Amino acid sequence: MVKNKKDISFLIPTNRPHENFLNRTLHAIQSYNSLGYNYEILISTTNRGQDKKNIKFFTDQENEGSIAPINFLASQACGDYLCVLVDDYLPSSNLFSVINFLKSPIYDNKRFNITSLSVAVGTPGNMGRLPPEPVPPAVIHPKTGSSLKHNRNFIMKFPTMSRDTYNLLGKNIFHPHFIHHVADNYLAIYVGHMGEKTIECSEISLWDWAGRNARTTYDEYDMTVLYYLVE
């Protein structure tokens, strides 16, 4: 039994100055029409933050990637639905309708009640959504060059899922062996391995306003993990 139950929990890892990144996302969420749903925002941060009515801060002392913080936040969440956000992508104003999307008939016969928010690029006056991106046709070992073919489900870049699906995934949003990247690829591959197609919610987007380089020092390690999990 989940105490202090909420309709949805937003999970945000951050290791950057709040005033430049996180605060924009928090302000956006709090200004949106919640459609009558109650919510909480859980934040894993390397900086200090002040808890508020529906915002909770947790200190990330390790500061090694986003996967462990996201999974930790999920373990603390009280929501019937769990939604992964980041501090440098701004959610669209219809964010809360993702709950309605996951409750729609399209999921009536699905085991995995999961979607990913889409990605928007451009400027506020000239915005466009990127099409759903399938997983690359093969996983390549970063050192040996060996490759493994697999299903080409759509990548779960910013997953939102029901609590039942979270439990079905072993009470992790992403596989805990990853540090920062390609865990969203593996999530899509795993759902496909279990016999289902992933669905991206194209109506709800996250705007890549910062346009930052996504490469990290963990990429080779994470690609190796992906290879061996697919193997």
ZISUL-V811751 format. One line per field, one symbol per residue. phi: phi as a letter, one per 30 degrees, with the letter a starting at -180 (. if undefined). psi: psi as a letter, one per 20 degrees, with the letter a starting at -180 (. if undefined). burial: + if it has 16 or more other C-alpha atoms within 10 Angstrom, else -. A space follows every 50 residues. Layout:
# ZISUL-V811751
phi=???
psi=???
burial=???
This chain:
# ZISUL-V811751
phi=.ddhecdbcccbdabceddcbeedddddedddddhidcbbbcbcbdcdbc dbebbbcbdcddhbicddddddeddcdcddbbbdbbdcbcdddceddddd ddcdeececcdccbbbddccbjcedbcbcddecddedbccddcdidbbda dcdddcdbdbbddddedddihbdcedddcbchddddedddedddjbddbc dddcbcddddhddddbdcedddddeeedddd
psi=ppqlprhqpppoqqkrphhhfghgggggghiqojkiqqrqopppqirqqo qagkpppppoiglnrigggghghhhiqjqhqppprrijppqrikgiihgh giirihjhjqhomqrqqrpqrbrhimqqpqqpoqqqiqpppighiqqpqr qlrppmgmqpqrhghghhjklqgqpiiqggrjhhghgggggghjjqqqpp nhhprppmhhlqpiqriiggghhgggghhh.
burial=-----++++++++++--+--++-+++--+---------++++++++---- ----++++-+----++++++++++--+++++++++++++++++-+++++- ++---------++++++++++-------+--++++---+++--------+ +++++++++++++-++--+-+++++--+++++++++++++++----++++ ++-+++++----------+-+++++++----
